[in-house]
């Protein structure tokens, strides 16, 4: 957040000195990023509160709620306003000054944003390797909006700074006024696209989206392999938070087991599965008959 505020201040000063609408868009972008950091910090802190009487499953969805607000803020402040600024710059082109001030500030921002993106990408790759999936798949499926938001923000930060820098260089070398307005509109479109994607993802998570089918299939197969369980009639898993999952399954017990043995088998299955899959915060196993009736 501190870095984004510093970058926003530098970009704002450069925008005032150069008159570049692309730098104005980048200033708004960095301000939106700093605001997002505040909201994501709130999201993480509130979502980690322990369960209570009113929230027996914990406060995990708080992370999705506040991350949704961050995405909406990015859409409005960074995207819509930047597009409006770019359209105005195309209609009434401005004369740009202080070329080297703009280049210096944007180069500095590129270095900081590029470093932050590398760090975020390393974290994504590490998690993707743990799940044996690609980074792209992780970005689509991850229930941690903080990590994905930071990575996508950094990616758009780099692209936005490159667009603004290209606009300044084109104007300086050709004298054409249009690159500045075009770059500003493109920056706004980038922010709008990213914000729309984040809004959609957080809406899915708030609505109790199910865990991806391959993980459900793995849990089903593991349960069926445990002693005393003959089949799994139904298994459902939904996200309770960024790293918490609720699992409910109807299991068919071995008919040769007595009551006490069946109870022990269920207890053992619960303990085994929760040990192997630490993200399971709640696990409910209901014994049913072969026809699916309790």
C-alpha positions, 0 to 999 in steps of 0.5 A, a space after each residue: 500500500 505504501 509503495 502504491 501511494 508513493 507511486 501514485 504521488 509521483 505519477 500525479 506530479 508527473 501528470 501535472 507537469 507533463 499534461 499527459 492523460 495516460 499519466 492521469 489514468 496511471 495515477 488513478 490506477 495506483 490510487 485504486 490499487 492503494 485502496 484495494 490494499 486497504 480493503 484486502 487487508 480488512 478482508 484478510 483480518 475479518 475472515 480470520 476471526 474464529 467461529 462464534 454463535 452467530 457464525 458457526 462456520 467462521 467468517 471466511 466469506 468476509 474475504 470474498 465480500 471485501 474483495 468484491 468491493 475492491 474490484 468494484 472500486 477498481 472498475 469505477 475509479 481506475 477503469 471508467 474514469 480512465 476511459 472518460 479521461 482518454 476520450 476527452 484527450 482524443 476529442 481535445 488533444 493536449 500539448 505534453 511537456 516535461 518528457 523526461 519527468 514522465 519517462 523517469 517516473 514511469 520507468 521507476 514504476 515499472 521496476 517496482 511493479 515488475 518486482 512485485 509481479 515476480 514475487 506474486 508469480 512465484 507464490 502462484 507457481 508454488 501453489 499451482 505445483 502443490 495442486 498439480 495444475 497450471 498457473 492459469 487454472 489456479 487463477 481461475 479456480 483459486 478461492 483466495 482473492 487477495 493473492 489473485 488480485 495482487 497478481 492481476 493488479 501487478 500485471 495490469 500495472 506493468 502493462 499500463 505503465 508500458 502503454 503510458 511510456 509508449 504514448 510519451 515516446 510516440 508523442 515526443 518523436 512524432 508530435 502526434 497528439 493521439 497516442 496519449 488519448 489512445 493509451 489512456 483508453 486502453 489503460 481504462 479498458 484493461 482495468 475494466 476487464 480485470 475488475 469485471 473478472 474479479 467481480 465475477 469470481 468473488 460473486 461466485 465464491 460468495 454464492 457458495 461455489 462448489 469445489 472443482 469436480 476433480 477434487 470432489 472425485 479424489 475425496 470420493 475415491 479416497 472415502 471409498 478406499 477407507 475401511 468400512 465404507 462400501 460406496 459414496 452415494 453423494 458427496 458435496 464440497 463448497 468453499 467456506 473461505 479462502 482455505 476452508 472447505 465444507 464437505 458433506 457425504 452420504 456413505 454406504 457402510 459395509 453391511 457386515 459391520 455391527 453398529 459399534 464397528 460402523 461408528 468406529 469406521 466413520 470416526 476413522 474415516 473422518 479423521 483420516 480424510 481431514 488429516 490428508 486434506 487440511 483445508 476441510 474445516 467441516 466434514 459430515 458423513 451420513 450413513 445411508 443404505 444402497 438406495 440412498 436412504 438414511 
